[in-house]
Amino acid sequence: MFPSQRARRWKWMTLLAALVGLGLVGALGDGTAAVSGVILGADGVPLAGATVRILATTHETVSSEDGSFTLRGLIEGQPVTVSAWLHDYYSARIVGVLPPEDDLELHLHKYQVDDNPDYEWALPTSCSECKGHIVEPWLENAHALAGTNPRFFSMYNGTDTSGTHEVAPGYVQDFPGTAGVCANCHAPGAAIDAPFTTDMNALDGADVFGVHCDLCHKTAAVYLNPTTKLPYENAPGVQSMDVRRSFFNEEGELVLLFFGPFDDPNVDDGDTYLPLIQESAFCAPCHQFSFWGTPIYESYREWLESPYSDPEEGATCQACHMPAPQIIDGEPMTNVAPGVGGVERDPQTLRSHAQRGALDIEFLQDTVELILEAEATDEGSITAKVSLKNAKAGHHVPTDYPGRQMILIVTATDSAGETLVLVDGPTLPDWCGDEANLPGVAYAKVLRDVETGESPVVNYWKQTLIESDNRLAAFEVDETTYRFKSGAGASTIRATVLFRRLFQDLAEAKGWGMPDILMEEAQLLVEPGAGQ
């Protein structure tokens, strides 16, 4: 078990105990009464294997072969809500059950197996009317901004971020008159019916919000190759997703369908549980894709091949990027829809929808660990050893977009502030801009344009090859050594790690205007060696 997982489990136990004490969650097994009944499907057919629980608790059982169930340990006369769920079915519930009770019937109905292209996506802002604490943090994350991000459009259209000046590269410049497949991941709700012809410049309605609430919560399954466990080639984003948009029934009423993380949603209809929504595979369609046979976005494969994918000891994408509990005004959220029908739940079951990622500076800074060691030698030099570890990311650092770099810079100065000469050790490549040729290492996936031979490039919509890739995999440690010629008096050795979103020259030309992020830094003072 990872240390963070132990901490989460301990925190969950502590919070659950507190909630029981406050009466927010009923104590389990503290009564002698029971409720029992049967789970039935269409035409009264008994359903085995359904999860039956007391709403918003861990007090649960599973229906037997004849559909029967019993929940024991309840308090006589204390009302409870009994819920039931089975895969491929809507959830169901009975409110106000008074134990003891022995003749309950919960009827489960299958949800749709088809999609409805005539459905109009719901605006995320409509969801915020009831679930503001969920939607408001989401509105600031990269998924919500995928349809409006000016940096994306500078690459899509071949302009600067203002959109008024042409600045190569750009997809539209290289393939005029086409739309590409960018929308499959950046606006999947729009691309679902037109995966090769959806123009990112023509989004409207909910699709302006990129990867929006209604799309994610109507995704029933993802298509993965059973051999590779990865999405199929040439099926990016929504093409690898089984989406079920709602239908109107014969009476003209919209039959809702929302998939979520609870098998006991507190609604009258439309909601059901989808285990997949809490699994890393849910993220795979948009975070694993190759262009022209060259793997570009690979964070899902990187996770799959890392210790984090171990089902017992690892962690899912959601565990890191959607951590629980969600904090509101310094307190853990316990109700997703307070005052409008929501129920109190264990806060460890309520994940943050801020969906932390590359836009979250604190999240990035918590990714790597740096160790600096240095000593003077009798030969008149100073040796510095640097260890850089990917300590907390379940994928490579940096990951996905090939313009990202992590730059380690090692410098040495004497007591007068003069820079010491590097005698031996790696130096930064020319594409590091202002830091080029300084002692250090740049970690990146570097692409080369097959047609022009130019490198590094980010125009992966053309045919590119991977020229080099030295990014740090999960828990990987890279160690480098530097030897400097000693100067006057004591010397100061510094190691700095920066995160850069795009190659400096291109970022300046495009007007990205996003400063480097300081990831880690360390400094040591080294006294002269005995022989100096």
Secondary structure, DSSP 8 states (H G I E B T S, - for coil): --HHHHHHHHHHHHHHHHHHHHTSS--SS--SEEEEEEEE-GGG-B-SS-EEEETTSS-EEE--TTSEEEEEEE-TT--EEEEEE-TTB--EEEEEE-SSEEEEEEE--B--SS--TT-----HHHHHHHHHHHHHHHTTSTTTTTTT-HHHHHHHHTB-TTSSSB-S--HHHHSTT---STHHHHSHHHHTT-TTT--GGG--GGGGGSS-HHHHTTEEEE-B-TTTSSB-TT--GGGGEEE---EE-TTS-EE--EEES-SS-SSSSSEEE-GGGGSGGGGGGGS-EEETTEEEE-HHHHHHTSGGG-TTT---HHHHHS-SS-EETTEE---SSTTTT-----GGGS--SS---TT-HHHHHTSEEEEEEEEE-TTSEEEEEEEEEE-S-SS-BS-SSTT-EEEEEEEEE-TTS-B--EEES-B--GGGGGGTTSBEEEE-EEEEETTT--SSB--TTS-EEEEEE--B-TT-EEEEEEEEE--SSSEEEEEEEEEESS-HHHHHHHT-----EEEEEEEEEE---TT-
